[in-house]
Amino acid sequence: MQEFDVVVVGAGAAGLRAAIAAKQAGAKVALLTKVHPLRTNSGLAQAGINAPLGPDDSPEAYAGDILQAGDGLCDPAVVQNFTHQAGDAVMWLERAGTPFNRAAGGRFDRRRIGSNSRARSLYVDDRTGHVVMQVLYEQFQRERIPLFADWFVTSLALEANRCVGVNALGLRSGSMDSFAAKAVILATGGFTRMYLPSTVSMGTTGDGQNLAYQAGVSLIDLEMVQFHPLACPGGKGLMITEAALAEGGQIVVAGGQPIAGLQGATRDKICLAIAQASRNGAGGVWLDLTMIGRQKLHQRLPQTLDLIAKVAGLDPAKDLIPIGPVAHRPVGGIEAGTSGQTSIGGLYACGECACTGLNGGGRLAGNILTEMVVFGARTGEAAAAYAKSAPAAAFPAGRLDEEKKRLDALISAEKTEYTAGRIHAELGALMDAKAGLLRDAAGLQAARDQIHALKDKYARLRVKNQSPIYNYELVSYLELGAMLNVAEALVAAAAARKESRGAHRRSDFPARDDRIGISHTVVRLVQGEPQVDTRPVVAL
Amino acid sequence: MQANFSVYRKEPGAGSKAGRSTYTVELPEDATVIDALLKIRDEQDPTLGFRGSCLHGYCGDCTVRINGKAGFSCAVKVAPLAAKGGEIAVEPIRNMPVIKDLISDWDTFLWDKIDVIKPWLEPNGAASLDGEELIDDKVMAKVRQAMSCFYCGLCDEGCTVLPVDFKFVGPAALTKASRFLCDPRDHATAERLRILERPKGMWDCVHCFEASEHCPREIAPTERIIEMRDMAFKHGITNEKVARHHHSFANSVRNSGWLDEGRLAIESEGLTNIKGLMKLLPTAAKAVARGKAPIPFLHHKRPGADKIARIIEKAEAKEK
């Protein structure tokens, strides 16, 4: 067993930022991650990182845009607090070495993306997340924080409503170990791999949400799943950054006619317009970047140009790119305060796996990275402070042995009718069709029933690979279990919200309905079943 | 479409022998190599080990050799390879120790090497805490280009030094060092150059340009290494042997118009470095025996040497 003050699970932007903050606050920190920090899904964020730093901007104006994108579901106090910290958090990244693009005169250049009312997104070409991740990893290395890469956390260690560490499987060694900690931070990212197609990386499977949910923590606003409007089906969900629109690109139907009214619209509105146009028999919807010109594409969108060529086999300087909405990022997640605290003592959550009430029903474009660094830092500090004052708690004896036995029991040469890949494929298609961009009661009921059936198959599934080292069959199995549990909770939440708001669109309840009360959807696991409740949004 | 794969296999552990497994898979027309590997692992062989993450060509985790060419298994389409008939060979990338099957040891290959070069910014303190530091975008563009590196390993895979000396820090880590050396916000230039001039550092590069040829992001690692060496000379930070080699080389060309290889070898070691000079003897003896010894006192001027000297003078004046 290893002992730390703070254990961070997940090495995306939020996890790294939290680990750095906790270490700087004096805690003994370790970071566990199933994939190396520079291979995480945080690198997917491309267009920019919001901060109200421009002369025409203010935290108040920024807050106004967030509230609008959140469609009534944001917690205004959280938003206000956040927009006052965003500038410092992004300047911290600049001081640490982020080479943001500069305008003439050497000041930061800013992009206006999505429904931002100002040019507010600092950016690094079209690979902002990729470069921000490098800077965070540089600072993480500088702090000499022990990195346990290729470690998969299989369970939380709980003792009297307190989290006292985790059990984890070392993929390289093939052996289990316990990590005792006074505070555990979940920063495991999203879960949209439960949808297929999906823009996200293979490991974006809701592991942290599932750990918290199984431990009795509520999941909030899970029905709010953002679809990305500019995904390319020829590239299997390859996402094209919204910066492409900021640079002059247009969404067009057959004949090259642009779809009207999309300038400055929120993602959910653009997605619906594209879906509508496709349904109207427009013959397809395309992204037209040809007017930008090869030279400017190369200068301003180099990664986009490269990926569209390599992955989708198209030349954006010449070809129209077929696009459609694809599942992108969750807005909801583990119920967490603005310092990441959950309902379990010593258990924290930040980044995409958490739901603080900042984003409400839909995240403003360019906000994901800001959210990760603001809440990452605060959660790291809070966890370190908790670890300092918390009484010592013994790691429950025998818990590691129990966990080893549980995993050993999964491994069997016995043949099963199904494979994890097939169950995942069925789940992905099901979520996309029934709990996707447009939902209705009958579809959600069918999704619920089919997820039950898939869970039955999963319960009979066994891991055949008996070789302990890099047993990715076992990892996939555990990830699939997390996706099935979170999918079940998501479908319950979506069925309960009988209105259309933010990213949640119901064809049987097509309008926003404020009469039923503006509330968060709260899902808790009660006797193995998701139980849905609501919690009113707290006005200022 | 049906495709046949021949995949490199190796069990973990020092003593295990490498082999191959063959698989036939039914795939959709737009399948990539990682789709095939995922399907094989799911349906045919759960023990097959390989890495992957983003699935869309931007994270660098799934780099392998496909039919002898290094690339990303998530971006290489199966259809054109299957159309050629025969088996599609999938192997781990070169120069990297293998842990299991296609899973290579990125720690010793890359991450540990990057750790050596002080991979974080040392701010120069020029910027006030609340104000923006004004920097020309052309300067930032060079930093951005270095940071477009996604650690795919292709430069190190192509490196001609790493196969003979795995302790060489390699072009990927040197590119990372260049990211700080071309950043005006960093103040640790001298310290960085002292780290890079250590044995197995930037002077071990043989500037074969393979790294630049292999880089999928046009980051030009080799040119960056050459630039850092120039920077070291400008800062007077270079190890003695390299400095002597450099001066001898330049003097020889200035004086005779071409390279006096015998003198270069002796002067690089240092005229008072008896131990170093003794080490040259066996090579010198072999060269003499084969009639290939460059004897310093027999070295003569080439025709037009004066013109070459004038070119050097002009270039030096221009640089000043």
Interface residues (C-beta under 8 A of the other chain):
Chain A: V35 H36 L38 R39 T40 N41 G43 L44 L53 M91 E94 R95 A96 G97 P99 F100 N101 R102 A103 G105 G106 R107 F108 D109 V124 D125 R127 H130 V131 Q134 V135 E138 Q139 Q141 R142 A149 R172 T199 S201 M202 G203 G234 G235 K236 G237 L238 M239 P302 Q303 D306 L307 K310 V311 G313 T419 A420 G421 R422 V463 K464 N465 S467 I469 Y470 Y472 E473 S476
Chain B: E11 P12 D30 L38 K39 R41 D42 E43 P46 T47 G49 F50 G52 S53 C54 L55 H56 G57 Y58 C59 G60 D61 C74 A75 K77 I99 K100 I103 W106 D107 W111 D115 P119 W120 L121 P123 A127 L129 D130 E132 E133 L134 I135 D136 D137 M140 V143 R144 M147 S148 F150 Y151 F180 D183 R185 D186 P216 R217
